[in-house]
Every structure is written in C-alpha cells, then in structure tokens.
Amino acid sequence: MSATRYTDFALGKGTKAATATAGAATLNNHSGVITTESLTTAAAAVYTLTLTNSKIKATDIVMVTVANGTNSAGAPTLQTATPATGSLVINIANRHASAAFNGTLAVHFAILRRE
C-alpha cells in the first residue's frame, strides 16, 4: 500500500479573505476565509454559500470550517461542502431549536489536491 500525496496547499500567497454578498463570494486562492453577509437564517434552516474559485477542481478535497463572526445566536454547523471545477458550494445548517443567526459567519477553507 502506498501513501497518497496531496499538493497545492499554498499558505501565505495572494488574497486570503473575501466577503460574501447574497450567498456568493469569489476568492481565487488555495486557502482563505469568507465572511458571510449578515445572516438571519432561521432555526433548523440552511444557508448556502457559493464560492467561485479558479483553483478548485471537482476531484479536490476541500476542508471547510465554520465559526462565528459577529453572529451570537443559533448553532452554525457545516452540513456539506461540494467542490466542482471552479467552485465550491457550502451548506451551513442552523442546528439550534429556536434561535436564528443574527450576524456574520467566518467560513475557512483549504484545498488539497491529490497528486
């Protein structure tokens, strides 16, 4: 059994941050953070963020984490992250029983490419 190597994880190169508008953002880098627009996603609902990124291929592994930006309510949880050539669709569920989101989220991503 041979080990799988992953490449193209580039740190410290280019613009690393972007702000989403209406559930969409563009950031052409191997890693970075997207700040969502201010959200009011209801309890048990899902917010969808589409990242346009020329570095992403459909076969890539993209690691995604979600943290509160200015949001202090609800329970944001990464539901899915689906890469396609040139984009990544990220679904963030609000797992709280009754509270809606009330601010921004910080969505961090890093692309791993199988060699």
C-alpha positions in Angstrom: 0.0 0.0 0.0 1.4 3.4 -0.9 0.7 6.7 0.7 -1.3 9.2 -1.1 0.3 12.6 -1.5 -1.6 15.9 -1.6 -0.1 19.0 -3.1 -1.1 22.6 -3.8 -1.8 23.6 -0.2 -0.3 27.1 -0.5 0.0 29.3 2.5 0.6 33.0 2.5 0.1 33.6 -1.2 -2.3 36.1 -2.6 -5.6 37.5 -1.2 -6.8 35.3 1.6 -10.1 36.9 2.5 -13.4 37.9 0.8 -16.9 39.0 1.8 -20.0 37.2 0.6 -22.9 39.1 -0.9 -26.3 37.3 -1.4 -24.7 33.9 -0.7 -21.8 34.2 -3.2 -18.1 35.1 -3.0 -15.1 35.0 -5.2 -11.6 34.2 -3.9 -9.0 32.6 -6.2 -6.6 31.1 -3.7 -5.8 27.6 -2.3 -6.9 28.7 1.2 -8.7 31.6 2.8 -11.6 32.9 4.8 -15.0 34.1 3.6 -17.0 36.4 5.8 -20.7 36.0 5.1 -23.2 38.8 4.8 -25.2 39.4 8.0 -27.5 36.4 8.3 -30.9 35.8 9.8 -31.1 32.1 8.9 -33.9 30.6 10.9 -33.6 27.7 13.4 -33.4 24.3 11.5 -32.8 26.1 8.2 -29.8 26.0 5.8 -27.7 28.9 4.4 -25.9 28.2 1.1 -22.7 29.9 0.2 -21.2 29.5 -3.3 -17.5 30.2 -3.6 -16.2 30.9 -7.1 -12.5 29.9 -7.1 -10.5 29.1 -10.2 -8.1 26.9 -8.1 -10.8 24.3 -7.3 -11.1 21.1 -9.3 -14.0 18.7 -9.0 -11.7 16.0 -7.7 -10.1 18.1 -4.9 -10.7 17.6 -1.2 -11.7 20.9 0.3 -11.5 21.3 4.1 -14.1 23.7 5.5 -14.7 25.1 9.0 -17.3 27.5 10.2 -17.0 29.9 13.1 -19.0 32.9 14.4 -18.0 36.3 13.0 -20.4 38.8 14.6 -23.1 36.1 15.0 -24.0 35.3 18.6 -27.2 33.2 18.2 -28.2 29.9 16.6 -25.8 26.9 16.1 -24.0 27.1 12.8 -22.8 23.7 11.6 -21.2 22.7 8.4 -23.6 20.4 6.5 -21.9 19.8 3.2 -19.0 21.2 1.1 -19.2 20.1 -2.6 -16.4 21.0 -5.0 -16.9 21.4 -8.7 -14.5 22.8 -11.3 -14.1 26.4 -10.4 -16.5 26.5 -7.5 -17.4 25.2 -4.0 -21.0 25.0 -2.7 -21.1 25.1 1.1 -24.2 24.4 3.1 -24.3 25.6 6.7 -27.2 24.4 8.9 -28.6 26.2 11.9 -29.0 23.4 14.3 -30.5 25.5 17.1 -34.0 24.6 18.1 -35.4 28.1 18.2 -32.8 30.9 17.6 -32.0 32.4 14.2 -28.5 33.6 13.2 -28.0 37.3 14.0 -24.8 38.3 12.2 -21.9 37.1 10.1 -20.1 33.8 9.9 -16.4 33.1 9.1 -16.0 30.2 6.7 -12.4 29.0 6.4 -11.4 26.7 3.5 -8.2 24.9 2.3 -7.9 22.9 -0.9 -6.0 19.7 -1.0 -5.2 18.2 -4.4 -4.5 14.5 -4.8 -1.2 14.0 -6.7 
